[in-house]
């Protein structure tokens, strides 16, 4: 049978890599006159043999060629596809023997493609990206990518010499998904997608669904090995609901893993962090660790918030299996794990999601919708089903595959408002003429509904800095459905107050009291986050006025107020021992400050440890954290002396578990200061921030005070207290000390 020459346009498209349906030309095809042909195209080949086995045994059939790179063999007795291998002699003199990827049929089921197009494929990572599997009896890797506007897509990698002709992908219409099974490709192989875009561009992109990546500055994706980690956290998972109940204490230690405590060679490993961070956090009494983003990102200085590999744990600290072992160890130690997650924007790096198929596939073409001017990043198109699916499946991926206990969703305000950080002429209103991004609202409701259904008892936490209503109201009641919202208003008001010289604090007293007018309008976490100790803002300790003694005393009083105030707790690493300097992403925390166990830094650390203990053991400090029934002002009018008194209540009837908290934000001690209390008896001083154990001057009340029948603050009884300077007292009904 004569050589069947390809039409020139087809040949040219193959040569240029722009043929949109290579499987229609390459591999085995039945011939109209009977028999079948196998066609191979690769300009790197000089000659090609097709190796087959039939009744007569193994044999090689030399392919004919009449165009450079195009080879075919005719089999007169074969009308159905059959197994074969390609043996090629390259122009370089090397030989290659391989199973032809064009001999393998599609892997993705039509139903999977339908779910992807519909935006409801919640295990997307098992179908797109790279997945090791056996297909038609042969082991290899299946590659699939959504690129509906691409003219052609191929997989290039170290397994094919980065040759764009070796693995041209099959397009599955009308869904815009491209796929190919690459026989014998093994885990650990590096790859990218080479995309001929709708705009004529040719780009090599990392895999949006890649579950492993090369370490920066390299930008390739890596074929992942099937997970072999055997989870041992069944007991933790069984009690997660109790751990995350409304009345449970939640004290979160926010950590950037790379700079918590570096090793001699640079970044720490998950193994070393298991040995050091976990016992430290547990010993300090935290209930949860929250990690700044661990998704792959190219720039260290972005802290992980400019993500390129949404499904890929960063290689900086180890492999995905190492991360799973680390999280497992956290759970074994009784620590929950929360991860920062960034669905608000993505960077413009050429190897990432930007203009992925020659269009702004994941964002909006119009920069008035698609560009974050402030950050120089792209905004996701939440109204596109496949994009929303990509993000929702990503959230589920981290929760399900890595057993995370929650996600802190970054920059929610920027998602909700179309005019966020924009000039008046640089945004497009919604169809109603307003500035609310209805598509983002629907996306967040969908996200939180699916997480609640598939991953119960996980925490979904919004970093949302405005008064957008219903952030923590369930979607079925018209809210966004988050479990908690960062109380950014409280944080900014509180830090502004604490930064003032005490002589001026009486003019800012309302910044401590105003928040109680909305404290229970949402379910709040009180954050003292990483954003407050960078970019010239100074560390928490540096924000405090006065000489060093006063700065430490102010910090101790601030932390006491933080733990006494309604709301769950979060603070950034280094604050607990009084880091002087701003946080630096490329250095360790200044642990040497704690070398002296009698110093002010160690004293502050001791206070944080005791505050965490009190917060968890005293029901009044957490039991009704989310209800106005758990809080009452005793007196918030004494602005001239910078004093506040409050009552925290537990569910227990009778008030035996109530805790009185008194704060003196003046550098003057006050003697015989009268505080009204609801019950008669002896009030033990269960915490005094001026204790010498915390670096203070030991001004206090000798362990407690007996009430006096003197009315004060609308109570019949009161305490006559000594208030330490820049200090705080926690008091509770107890037994007076026995006479010796």
C-alpha positions in Angstrom: 0.0 0.0 0.0 1.6 3.4 -0.9 2.5 6.0 1.6 -0.5 8.1 2.5 0.8 11.6 2.5 -0.8 14.1 4.9 -2.4 17.2 3.4 0.1 20.1 3.6 -2.1 22.1 6.2 -2.2 19.0 8.5 1.5 18.4 8.2 2.2 22.0 8.8 0.0 22.1 11.9 1.7 19.0 13.3 5.1 20.6 12.6 4.1 23.9 14.2 2.5 22.1 17.2 -0.9 23.8 16.5 -2.9 20.7 15.5 -5.9 20.7 17.7 -6.7 17.0 17.3 -3.5 15.0 17.0 -5.2 11.7 17.8 -7.2 12.0 14.6 -3.9 11.8 12.6 -1.4 9.9 14.8 -1.4 6.4 16.2 -3.5 3.6 14.6 -6.2 4.3 12.1 -8.2 1.9 9.9 -7.6 2.4 6.2 -10.5 3.0 3.9 -9.3 0.3 1.5 -8.8 -2.3 4.3 -6.1 -2.9 6.9 -4.7 -0.1 9.1 -2.0 2.4 9.4 0.2 3.6 12.3 1.5 7.1 11.9 4.3 8.7 14.0 5.3 12.3 13.8 8.5 13.7 15.4 11.0 15.8 13.5 13.8 14.6 15.9 13.5 11.1 14.3 15.6 9.9 11.4 13.9 6.5 11.0 11.2 4.6 12.8 10.3 0.9 13.3 7.0 -0.4 14.6 7.5 -3.4 16.9 4.7 -5.8 17.2 4.0 -9.3 18.4 1.6 -11.6 16.5 1.3 -15.3 15.8 4.5 -15.4 13.9 6.3 -13.8 16.9 8.0 -10.5 17.4 8.8 -8.4 14.3 9.8 -4.9 13.3 8.1 -3.0 10.5 10.0 -0.2 9.0 8.0 3.0 8.5 8.0 4.8 5.3 8.4 8.5 5.1 8.1 11.2 2.5 8.2 14.3 4.8 10.7 15.2 7.5 9.4 13.8 10.8 6.3 12.0 9.4 6.4 8.2 9.5 3.9 5.5 8.8 3.6 1.7 8.6 0.8 -0.2 6.8 -0.7 -3.4 8.2 -2.9 -5.0 5.6 -4.2 -7.7 8.0 -5.1 -5.3 10.9 -8.3 -3.3 11.1 -8.5 -2.9 14.8 -6.0 -1.2 17.2 -3.4 -3.5 18.7 -0.5 -3.2 21.1 2.8 -2.0 19.6 6.0 -0.1 20.4 7.9 2.5 18.5 11.7 2.2 18.0 13.2 5.3 16.6 16.7 6.4 15.5 17.2 10.0 16.3 19.2 12.5 14.2 21.5 12.7 17.2 22.4 9.0 16.8 20.5 7.9 19.9 17.8 5.4 19.9 14.4 5.4 21.7 12.0 2.6 22.4 8.6 3.5 23.8 4.9 2.8 23.8 3.1 5.2 21.6 0.9 7.5 23.7 -1.4 7.8 20.6 -2.2 4.1 21.0 -4.1 4.8 24.2 -7.7 5.9 24.4 -9.1 8.6 26.7 -9.2 8.3 30.4 -11.7 10.9 31.6 -15.3 9.7 31.6 -17.9 11.9 30.0 -19.6 12.2 33.5 -16.3 13.7 34.9 -16.2 16.2 32.1 -19.8 17.1 32.6 -19.2 17.8 36.4 -16.1 19.9 35.5 -18.1 22.0 33.1 -21.0 22.2 35.5 -18.6 23.4 38.3 -19.5 20.6 40.8 -16.5 18.2 40.5 -15.4 18.4 44.1 -12.5 15.9 43.8 -11.0 17.6 40.8 -7.5 16.8 41.7 -8.1 13.1 41.0 -9.0 13.8 37.4 -7.1 16.9 36.3 -3.4 17.5 36.7 -1.0 14.5 36.7 -2.1 11.2 38.2 -0.2 7.9 38.1 -2.3 5.1 37.0 -2.5 1.9 34.9 -4.3 2.3 31.6 -5.0 -0.5 29.1 -2.7 -2.7 31.2 0.2 -0.3 31.1 1.5 1.9 34.0 2.1 5.5 33.4 0.8 9.0 34.1 -2.4 10.6 33.0 -2.3 14.3 32.3 -5.3 16.6 31.9 -5.8 20.3 31.9 -8.6 22.8 31.3 -7.7 25.2 28.5 -10.8 25.8 26.4 -9.3 28.6 24.2 -6.0 26.9 23.4 -5.3 25.9 19.8 -3.2 23.0 20.9 -1.6 21.7 24.1 1.2 19.2 24.7 3.0 17.9 27.8 6.7 18.5 27.9 9.0 17.1 30.5 12.2 15.4 31.5 10.6 12.1 30.3 10.4 13.2 26.7 13.4 15.6 26.5 11.0 18.6 26.7 10.0 17.8 23.2 6.7 19.4 22.2 6.0 16.8 19.5 6.1 13.7 21.8 2.9 14.1 23.9 0.4 16.2 22.0 -2.9 16.1 24.0 -6.4 15.1 23.0 -9.1 17.8 23.2 -12.3 16.7 24.8 -15.0 18.9 23.3 -17.2 20.7 24.2 -15.6 21.0 27.6 -12.2 22.4 26.7 -10.3 19.8 28.6 -7.1 18.3 27.1 -5.8 14.9 28.2 -3.2 12.3 27.3 -2.0 9.1 28.9 1.8 8.9 28.9 2.9 5.3 29.3 5.8 4.5 31.6 6.1 8.0 33.0 7.0 7.6 36.7 6.4 9.7 39.8 9.0 12.3 40.3 9.1 13.3 36.6 9.1 17.0 35.9 6.7 18.5 33.4 4.8 21.5 32.1 2.0 22.2 29.7 3.1 23.8 26.4 0.1 25.8 25.3 -0.6 27.4 21.9 -2.8 30.2 23.0 -5.8 31.8 21.4 -3.7 35.0 21.1 -1.0 33.2 19.1 1.3 32.9 22.1 3.3 29.8 23.0 3.8 29.4 26.7 5.0 26.6 29.0 2.8 26.7 32.1 3.0 24.8 35.4 0.1 22.6 36.1 -2.8 24.4 37.8 -3.8 21.1 39.5 -0.1 20.0 40.0 0.2 18.4 43.4 3.9 18.7 43.6 6.3 21.3 42.2 10.0 22.0 41.8 11.7 24.2 44.4 12.0 27.8 43.4 13.6 29.3 41.3 12.6 26.3 39.1 8.9 26.4 38.1 8.1 22.9 36.8 5.4 20.6 38.1 6.2 17.1 39.4 4.2 13.9 38.8 3.2 13.0 42.4 3.6 9.5 43.8 0.5 7.9 45.3 0.3 8.8 49.0 1.6 6.2 51.4 1.0 8.1 54.6 -1.0 6.1 57.1 -3.0 8.6 59.2 -3.0 8.0 62.9 -5.3 10.9 64.0 -8.7 9.1 64.2 -9.0 10.0 67.9 -8.3 13.6 67.1 -10.9 13.6 64.3 -13.4 12.0 66.6 -13.2 14.9 69.1 -12.8 17.7 66.5 -16.4 18.7 66.9 -15.9 19.2 70.7 -12.7 21.1 70.1 -14.5 23.5 67.7 -17.7 23.9 69.6 -19.0 27.4 70.3 -18.0 27.3 73.9 -14.6 25.8 73.4 -11.4 27.8 74.0 -9.5 28.5 70.8 -6.1 30.1 71.1 -4.3 30.2 67.8 -0.5 30.7 67.3 0.1 32.2 63.8 3.3 31.0 62.3 5.4 31.5 59.2 7.2 28.1 59.1 10.3 29.4 57.3 11.2 32.0 59.9 10.0 30.6 63.2 13.3 29.0 63.9 15.6 28.5 60.9 18.3 25.9 60.7 22.0 26.4 59.8 21.2 25.6 56.1 18.2 27.9 55.9 14.6 26.8 55.9 13.6 24.3 58.6 12.2 20.9 57.6 8.8 19.5 58.6 10.7 16.9 60.7 12.6 19.5 62.7 9.5 21.6 63.1 7.8 18.5 64.5 10.6 18.2 67.1 10.6 21.8 68.1 7.5 23.8 67.1 5.0 21.2 68.2 6.2 20.8 71.8 6.8 24.5 72.1 3.2 25.4 71.1 1.8 22.6 73.2 3.9 23.7 76.2 2.7 27.3 75.7 -0.9 26.2 75.9 -2.1 27.0 72.4 -4.9 25.0 70.9 -4.2 25.6 67.2 -1.4 26.4 64.9 -2.2 28.6 61.9 0.3 28.5 59.1 0.8 31.3 56.6 0.3 29.9 53.1 2.1 26.6 52.4 1.0 26.5 48.7 3.8 26.8 46.2 4.9 30.4 45.5 7.9 31.7 43.6 8.8 34.7 45.9 9.8 34.3 49.5 8.9 37.9 50.2 5.3 37.4 49.3 5.1 35.2 52.4 3.1 32.7 50.4 0.2 35.1 49.5 1.0 35.1 45.8 0.3 31.5 44.9 1.2 29.8 41.7 0.7 26.2 42.8 -2.7 26.0 44.5 -2.7 22.2 44.8 1.1 22.0 45.5 2.6 22.1 49.0 5.8 24.2 48.8 9.0 22.2 48.6 10.7 24.6 51.0 10.2 22.4 54.0 9.8 19.0 52.5 7.5 16.8 50.5 3.7 16.5 50.6 4.2 13.3 52.6 6.4 15.1 55.1 3.7 17.7 55.5 1.1 15.1 56.2 3.3 13.5 58.8 3.8 16.9 60.4 0.0 17.6 60.6 -0.5 14.1 62.0 2.1 14.9 64.7 0.3 18.1 65.5 -2.9 16.2 66.0 -1.2 13.6 68.2 -0.1 16.5 70.4 -3.6 17.9 70.6 -3.0 20.8 68.2 -5.4 21.8 65.5 -3.9 23.0 62.2 -5.4 26.0 60.2 -3.9 27.0 56.8 -4.1 30.4 55.2 -5.8 30.1 51.9 -5.8 32.7 49.1 -8.7 32.7 46.7 -8.8 36.5 46.3 -6.1 36.9 43.7 -3.2 35.3 41.9 0.1 36.7 40.5 1.0 37.5 37.0 4.1 35.2 36.8 4.4 33.9 33.2 4.4 30.2 34.3 1.2 30.5 36.4 -2.5 31.1 35.8 -2.3 34.5 34.1 -3.4 34.3 30.5 -3.3 30.6 30.8 -4.7 29.6 27.4 -4.0 32.9 25.7 -6.9 34.5 27.4 -7.5 35.6 31.0 -9.1 32.2 31.6 -9.1 32.4 35.4 -9.6 36.2 35.7 -11.5 38.9 33.8 -10.2 40.3 30.5 -11.3 43.8 31.5 -8.7 45.1 34.1 -11.5 47.0 35.8 -12.7 43.6 37.0 -9.6 41.5 36.6 -6.8 43.4 38.1 -5.8 44.3 41.7 -4.0 47.6 41.1 -2.8 47.7 44.7 -1.1 44.3 44.6 -0.3 44.0 40.9 -2.2 40.7 40.8 -5.2 39.2 39.0 -8.7 38.7 40.4 -10.4 35.3 40.0 -13.6 35.2 37.9 -15.9 33.7 40.5 -18.8 33.7 38.0 -17.1 31.2 35.7 -18.2 27.7 36.9 -14.9 26.0 36.2 -13.0 28.7 38.1 -15.2 28.5 41.1 -14.9 24.7 40.9 -11.1 25.0 40.8 -11.1 27.0 44.0 -13.8 25.1 45.9 -12.1 21.7 45.1 -8.8 23.2 46.2 -10.2 24.1 49.6 -11.6 20.5 49.9 -8.2 19.1 48.7 -6.4 20.7 51.6 -9.1 19.7 54.2 -9.5 16.2 53.0 -6.1 15.1 51.8 -4.1 16.9 54.5 -6.6 16.5 57.4 -6.5 20.3 58.1 -8.8 21.6 60.8 -9.7 24.8 59.0 -8.9 27.4 56.5 -8.4 31.1 57.1 -9.6 32.8 53.9 -7.4 35.7 53.0 -8.6 39.2 51.8 -12.3 38.5 51.7 -13.1 42.2 51.6 -11.3 42.5 48.3 -13.5 39.8 46.9 -16.8 41.3 48.1 -16.4 44.8 46.8 -15.9 45.7 43.1 -14.4 49.0 44.0 -12.0 47.6 46.6 -8.8 49.8 46.5 -9.8 51.3 43.2 -10.2 54.8 41.8 -13.7 55.9 41.0 -13.1 55.5 37.3 -11.4 52.1 37.6 -14.2 49.7 38.4 -17.4 48.3 36.9 -20.6 48.3 38.9 -22.8 45.2 39.2 -26.0 44.9 37.2 -27.8 46.7 40.0 -25.4 49.6 39.8 -23.8 48.8 43.1 -20.3 47.8 44.3 -21.0 44.3 45.7 -19.5 41.5 43.7 -22.6 39.2 43.6 -20.5 36.4 41.9 -18.0 36.4 44.8 -20.9 36.4 47.3 -22.4 33.3 45.7 -19.0 31.7 45.4 -18.3 32.1 49.2 -21.8 30.7 50.0 -21.2 27.7 47.8 -17.7 27.2 49.2 -18.9 27.3 52.9 -21.9 25.1 52.2 -19.9 22.4 50.5 -17.2 22.5 53.2 -19.8 22.2 55.9 -21.4 19.2 54.1 -18.2 17.3 53.2 -15.9 18.3 56.0 -18.0 18.9 59.1 -16.5 20.6 62.2 -13.8 22.3 60.2 -13.3 26.0 60.8 -13.8 28.5 57.9 -12.4 31.8 59.0 -12.8 35.1 57.0 -10.2 37.9 57.1 -12.9 40.5 56.4 -12.2 44.1 57.4 -15.5 45.8 56.7 -19.0 45.8 58.1 -20.4 43.5 55.3 -23.4 41.9 57.0 -23.8 38.3 57.7 -20.2 37.0 57.2 -20.8 34.3 59.9 -24.5 33.8 59.2 -25.4 30.5 57.5 -26.0 30.7 53.7 -29.6 29.4 54.2 -30.2 32.5 56.3 -28.7 34.8 53.7 -25.2 35.0 55.1 -21.8 34.0 53.7 -21.5 30.9 56.0 -18.1 31.4 57.6 -17.6 30.0 61.1 -15.6 33.0 62.3 -14.5 36.4 61.2 -11.3 38.3 62.2 -12.3 41.3 64.3 -10.2 43.8 62.4 -12.0 46.8 63.9 -11.2 45.7 67.4 -7.5 45.0 66.5 -7.0 48.5 65.0 -8.8 50.3 67.8 -7.0 48.4 70.5 -3.6 48.8 69.0 -4.2 52.5 68.4 -5.2 52.9 72.1 -2.2 51.0 73.4 0.2 52.9 71.3 -0.8 56.2 73.0 1.1 57.7 75.8 -1.0 57.0 79.0 -1.4 60.8 79.5 -3.5 60.9 76.3 -5.3 57.6 76.7 -8.3 59.2 78.4 -9.0 60.9 75.1 -9.1 57.5 73.3 -11.0 55.6 75.9 -13.8 54.9 73.5 -11.5 52.8 71.3 -11.6 50.2 74.1 -15.3 50.4 74.7 -16.9 51.0 71.3 -16.3 47.5 70.1 -18.7 46.1 72.6 -21.5 47.7 70.6 -21.0 45.2 67.9 -19.0 42.4 69.6 -21.7 39.8 69.2 -23.0 40.9 65.7 -20.7 38.2 64.2 -18.7 35.3 65.5 -15.3 36.9 66.1 -11.7 35.9 66.4 -9.5 38.6 67.9 -6.4 38.8 65.8 -3.0 40.3 66.6 -1.6 39.2 63.2 1.6 39.3 61.2 0.3 42.4 59.3 0.7 44.4 62.5 4.5 43.9 62.8 5.8 44.5 59.3 6.3 47.4 56.8 7.4 49.9 59.4 4.5 49.3 61.9 6.9 48.0 64.5 6.6 44.9 66.6 3.9 44.7 69.3 6.4 45.6 72.0 7.8 48.5 70.0 4.3 49.9 69.6 4.1 50.5 73.3 5.0 53.9 74.7 7.4 54.7 77.5 10.8 53.3 78.7 11.5 49.5 78.3 9.9 48.7 81.7 6.7 50.5 80.7 6.8 48.9 77.2 6.8 45.4 78.8 4.2 46.3 81.4 2.0 47.7 78.6 2.4 44.6 76.6 1.5 42.4 79.6 -1.6 44.4 80.3 -2.5 44.3 76.6 -2.3 40.5 76.5 -4.4 40.3 79.6 -7.1 42.5 78.0 -6.8 40.3 74.8 -7.5 37.1 76.8 -10.3 38.6 78.9 -12.2 40.1 76.0 -15.0 38.0 74.3 -13.8 36.2 71.1 -11.4 33.5 70.1 -7.7 34.4 70.2 -5.0 34.6 67.6 -1.5 36.2 67.8 1.6 36.1 65.6 4.8 34.3 66.6 7.3 36.3 68.5 4.7 38.5 70.2 4.6 36.0 73.1 8.2 36.8 74.3 8.4 40.5 73.2 10.3 40.5 69.9 11.8 43.9 69.6 12.3 44.0 65.8 9.8 43.7 63.1 9.3 40.3 61.6 11.7 39.3 58.8 10.7 36.6 56.4 14.4 35.6 55.8 15.5 35.4 59.4 14.6 33.5 62.6 12.8 35.0 65.5 15.1 36.4 68.2 15.0 33.5 70.5 18.2 34.6 72.3 16.0 37.2 74.0 14.6 34.4 76.2 18.0 33.0 77.2 17.7 34.5 80.7 14.8 32.9 82.6 14.7 36.0 84.8 14.5 38.6 82.0 11.5 40.6 80.9 11.2 38.5 77.7 11.0 35.2 79.6 8.6 36.9 82.0 6.3 37.9 79.1 6.5 34.3 77.8 5.6 33.0 81.2 2.5 35.3 81.2 1.3 34.1 77.8 1.7 30.5 79.0 -0.4 31.2 82.1 -3.0 33.2 80.1 -3.5 30.3 77.8 -3.9 28.0 80.8 -6.4 30.3 82.5 -8.3 30.8 79.2 -8.8 27.1 78.9 -9.4 26.2 82.5 -11.6 29.1 83.5 -15.0 28.5 81.9 -15.9 32.2 82.2 -13.2 33.2 79.8 -14.5 31.0 77.0 -17.8 29.3 77.7 -20.0 32.2 76.5 -17.4 33.7 74.2 -19.9 34.3 71.4 -22.8 35.5 73.5 -23.6 38.8 75.2 -24.6 36.7 78.3 -20.9 36.0 78.9 -19.8 39.7 79.3 -20.8 42.6 81.5 -19.1 45.9 82.1 -18.6 46.7 85.8 -17.3 50.1 85.0 -16.1 51.6 81.7 -16.4 55.3 82.6 -13.2 55.9 84.5 -11.4 57.4 81.5 -9.5 59.9 83.7 -7.6 57.1 85.5 -7.4 54.8 82.4 -9.2 52.0 84.3 -11.7 49.4 83.0 -13.5 46.7 85.0 -15.5 43.9 83.5 -17.2 40.6 84.4 -16.9 37.4 82.4 -19.6 34.8 83.0 -19.8 31.0 82.5 -22.9 28.9 81.9 -22.9 27.6 85.4 -25.7 29.1 87.5 -24.9 31.0 90.6 -21.8 32.9 89.4 -19.2 30.8 91.3 -17.2 30.5 88.0 -17.4 34.2 87.1 -14.1 36.1 86.6 -13.6 39.8 87.4 -11.0 41.5 85.2 -9.6 45.0 86.1 -7.2 46.9 83.9 -5.1 49.9 84.8 -3.7 51.4 81.6 -2.0 54.2 83.6 1.6 54.1 84.9 0.3 55.1 88.3 -0.6 52.4 90.9 -4.0 53.0 92.5 -4.6 52.0 96.2 -8.0 51.5 97.7 -9.6 51.4 94.3 -13.2 50.2 94.7 -14.7 47.7 92.3 -18.3 46.5 92.6 -18.9 42.7 92.5 -22.0 40.6 92.1 -21.4 38.2 95.0 -20.2 38.4 98.6 -17.1 36.5 99.5 -13.3 36.2 99.1 -11.9 36.9 95.6 -8.7 35.2 94.9 -6.2 37.0 92.6 -5.8 34.3 90.0 -3.6 36.4 87.8 -1.6 39.7 88.2 0.4 40.9 85.2 2.7 42.8 87.6 3.9 39.6 89.2 7.6 39.2 89.5 7.2 35.9 87.6 6.3 38.0 84.6 8.9 40.7 85.0 6.7 43.1 87.1 7.1 44.9 90.4 4.8 42.6 92.4 2.3 45.4 93.2 -0.9 43.6 94.1 -3.3 42.3 96.7 -1.5 39.6 98.7 -3.3 36.9 96.8 -6.9 38.3 97.1 -9.4 40.4 98.9 -12.6 39.9 100.9 -15.6 41.9 99.8 -17.0 44.7 101.8 -20.6 45.7 102.2 -20.1 48.9 100.4 -22.2 49.5 97.3 -20.4 50.3 94.0 -21.1 50.0 90.3 -24.7 49.0 91.0 -23.7 46.1 93.2 -24.3 45.8 96.9 -20.8 44.6 97.6 -17.3 45.7 96.4 -13.6 45.0 96.6 -11.0 47.5 97.8 -8.1 46.8 95.5 -4.6 47.9 94.7 -4.2 48.2 91.0 -0.6 47.8 89.7 0.7 50.3 87.2 0.1 49.4 83.6 -1.3 46.1 85.0 -4.2 43.8 85.0 -5.9 41.7 87.7 -8.1 38.6 87.2 -10.1 37.7 90.3 -12.5 34.8 91.2 -14.5 33.7 94.2 -12.4 31.3 96.2 -11.2 30.4 99.6 -9.1 32.8 101.7 -5.6 31.7 102.6 -5.4 29.8 105.8 -3.6 31.4 108.7 -0.2 29.9 109.3 
